[in-house]
């Protein structure tokens, strides 16, 4: 948890302060010192997430899906400290496909000519996920055009629907990928213990909407590192919180102290329209009011030709365009305008 | 570790008179405020319609403060 900066709390920003520039530098400078190749530091949990500079770039670019989506699920009061109950929730989470339930060696054999596939279920694996062979069979009944025969731990499948070898092969793959239980997109789930003895679940893969429906899950306190999913399920404000805290925490983890207001400003700018925009050409910088400011940044010709074709007007209010034309920028003392009453001026002269 | 912060801040729908007060305080027209979509889960929850102003009671390491968002379609 960040410590509160008392001095900073008392100070309000003075009018005309270039907060954006200060924020950009406060994040940019530590960024230059960060290790570029800390791509995915795996924690104790063995659930991989992006860390360091790559993660910051990922957030600021507003990628539709993070490279390694993950969730941290906290549980309701009655559940959090009871390991058995937590295990129950956990079992519902992890996506269990048929291929996860068969033996590691010789789990299945297939005969494309005779269109027969034999699955050899693994007893231990069935036990960990608490799935019975008949559950697997009833799931497979949903696959069309096949006939299922069961013999203890063995499931024999005959494809009747087609004689085409390619289609048969596709059906076999479909069978092995069939989800028997769990939440789609959640590749892995781990139960972990917090400091207070309460358990929480960390998952690789993210699917907030589906997890919210599971009994015992603290619906409104799911952490996901997928910004767009958070925006969809919790709303923009939650997304802005995530952006700000994620930027802040990624930097803290690397050992850099930044005042929270800088990442917060970035997050506010990114969510200003109610949607999530990236910083840069396709987002915040590319949607600036001024033609000159946009042209000065990237794709100069595109912006000038468009401005010419559509008759855009530049009001010269921003910083970049005023530097470009050599006017004083409206930042700091440059923001102050003087208005003089001419008739009052005459009076002064007369007195002299 | 469980999240170190409250993910969703409290959203409050402002009445017309409160809206006018806030707009006057900042000295800008309503469409200059940051926006929130009408279809946003939190906007739906409080039943905000386009043209209204939503107060968001934030609490983060910089302190407690209120942020405003203008509801758009």
Interface residues (C-beta under 8 A of the other chain):
Chain A: X1 X2 X4 X8 X9 X72 X74 X194 X195 X198 X200 X220 X221 X222 X223 X230 X232 X233 X234 X235 X236 X237 X238 X241 X242 X244 X245 X248 X259 X260 X261 X264 X268 X271 X272 X273 X274 X275
Chain B: X1 X2 X3 X4 X5 X6 X7 X8 X9 X11 X34 X35 X36 X37 X40 X41 X42 X43 X56 X58 X60 X61 X62 X63 X67 X69 X72
